Structures are given as structure tokens and as C-alpha cells.
């Protein structure tokens, strides 16, 4: 067998290099809690040709971000019909650049379009799409898509299970997904931390003031603490609440009744928002609780920095984006995380105020009144986020998974 000449070998190396440097096209499907948008935005920063497909139900999610610019129209695509866009344009003037996006993609056309991509990365309720396309794909589970929908015996639940089971890789960013992998017999799974833009979520001084209080607790999690049956939203799946906000309020009331002067700020959204107001009145703490309307991202960052402690959720056993964003702003976070899940996903525990029961929450609220205690945990939190959730480190990991699935280097 003849060997290649030096010139032929050089040409072969050059062609191989050119092939490896061709930008792959990645389709990101879904945008729950801005996760899809962040993946697409950060991947493009790294040179990956990523496109984001958003359903009409998800349109309001991406307008929360202030860093949308004119280049976003190159990779943002809307699927399905909606009458929301003109209203959104009026409320958020920054989105006037999207006037050209009123032409929309039907689901039938979406399937045809997806066949032109090298890889599909689907999130949440979109996981049933990729098997219909015939491309390699990652199914990223974000919560109820696996814990509730995929567990159901509905037609939609069966499609969701199929989406997970046929994926080249199943990724998760929430710790509480771990027990469900065995139930669905999923072997190709990996934990990928949510990427955090540490330059956007960072500690800074804000002029936002809430008055003269010993400590301000900001609790922006959805108000969801009773058992509900939400057939119209969860496709017939009975679900349970996951926030446990009532336990925080009861513990907070005990603190106030002992004579401490503290403030709790709650975001007025979630299935139990009215019941939460009733609970506040029943506990006799209305003068120390403020309800505010749902915030956009930049407003959330301002509230993180203006408050002393951020309060997240207590029933899921996992952190959410609120915990991570607040930690990146160097704030101590009160949240319940199950140690056995935490140690399966991270090399070291999260520097958080970990508690679950009303008594535990009460004791931690009392400790959080001490400024030195708060500042110590907050500083550790920022350092931990820089180590494990910095957007660039996470996206580098994601790209390596892409390369493994595709069998070649992509950047």
C-alpha cells in the first residue's frame, strides 16, 4: 500500500481541519425560566451556531432579559400562532426590533426545519419533538416534564417518556430529577449545572430601600404550598406543591411576635397567591409583609442586592435558579436541599442556609439577623458560583458533550 506524499498528507490535514471547523447548527427547543435563551446566547458567544425556538406560550419568558439586542433576531424563532407579540412590543420597547418576527413557524414546518440541524437540544415540554425528526438529540429535563408528565399514562406522558428514552443523552440541572432516571430506565444521563452570567448577576450597591428593618427577607419563589389538581396545565397529571412558602411565613411570624423588626417581600404570583394573603392576615403580620408584582430579570437582580437574605423553596429538595442567581449576587439563601442528591452532583456542598421544617426555618431566620453571619455565607456563595456555575465553564462542558455525541470537534 502506497503511503501519502508529504504534500498529500498536508492537504489531508488541511481538509480535516476545515471540516472540524465548520460551525455545526444546534437547535435549542424551549425556554422555561430563560434557560433555553441562555444556552443559545452563551453557545453563540463560544462560536456555536445555535438557534432558539420558542412556543407562543413561552413568548413572555424571553422579554424579561434586558440584554436582548438586534443580533438576537438572527437566532430567535417563534413557533405557533399568537396575538401576544404586538402587546409585548408596546410594553417592552426594546423588542421593537422584533417587528419582523410576526411571521411564525408552524409545527409542521418546524419538523422540516429541524432536519437541517446537526444536533437538537430540547428542554421541558419539547422533548417529544426530536424522535419525529430523526436527528441526534439531548433531552434536558427541567422539572415537571419528567417528575409529573413523563410519569403519567396520558398520551402526552407516553410521548414524553419516549423522548427521554430515545435521547442520545439526558441532562438535568435540578437535583430532584435523580430518582426518576431509574423509574424510566435511563442510563445515559449527566448533571449539567445551569449557566449563570456572573457579570450580570453580581453584587452591587443599589438605592432601592425598604425602610428601617433589622433584616429584609426577599422570597420571590412562586407561591405554591397547597395540593392542587391542575388538569388544564399538566395534561391530566395530578401534582403536588413544591415550595412550602407557608412554613417560611409561619416561622417569620414567630420571629416578629418575639419583638424582632424584619420585613418579608413576596412576589405575588403562583397558584396560592390569594391563600398566601389570607395566611399573612391570619398570622397578624400584614404590616411586615409586602407583596410585589412579578419582576423582570434586571429588577430581580436589584431586589437580590437590596435585600439581606433570599428565601427559596422547601419541599423539592433541590435548588432552583433563584438560589443560584442570588448566590451569584453574594447573598445568603435559605433553601432545603437533600444532601444525598447534592453530593451526587457537586464536588462540595452549596454554601447555603439549609433547612426544611418550620422549626428549622425559624432558627435559621433568627441566625440570619446577624450581619456577620449573612456576609460570611454570601461571600462563600459567590465564590462557589464562580467555581461551578460560571457560564463559560458550563458551556465548555456542554460543548464537550455535543462533540462526544457528534463524534468530532466543533470549535
Secondary structure, DSSP 4 states (H G I P E B T S, - for coil): -PPPPHHHHHHHHHHHHHHHTSPPEEEEE--GGGHHHHHHHHHHHTT-EEEEEEEGGGHHHHTT-TT--GGGGGTEEEES--SHHHHHHHH-GGGGGGGGGGS-B-HHHHHHHHTTSSEEEEEGGGGGTGGGTTS-EEEEE-SHIIIIITTS-SHHHHHHHHHHHT-SEEEESSGGGHHHHHHTT--SEEE-PPPB-TTTS----------S-SEEEEE-S----S-B--HHHHTT--B-----HHHHHHHHHHHHHTT--EEEEEE--STTHHHHHHHHHHHT-GGGEEEEPPPPHHHHHHHHHHSSEEE--SSSSS--HHHHHHHHTT-EEEE---HHHHHHH-SS---SEE--SHHHHHHHHHHTTSHHHHHHHHHHHHHHHHHHTBHHHHHHHHHHHHHHHHTS---
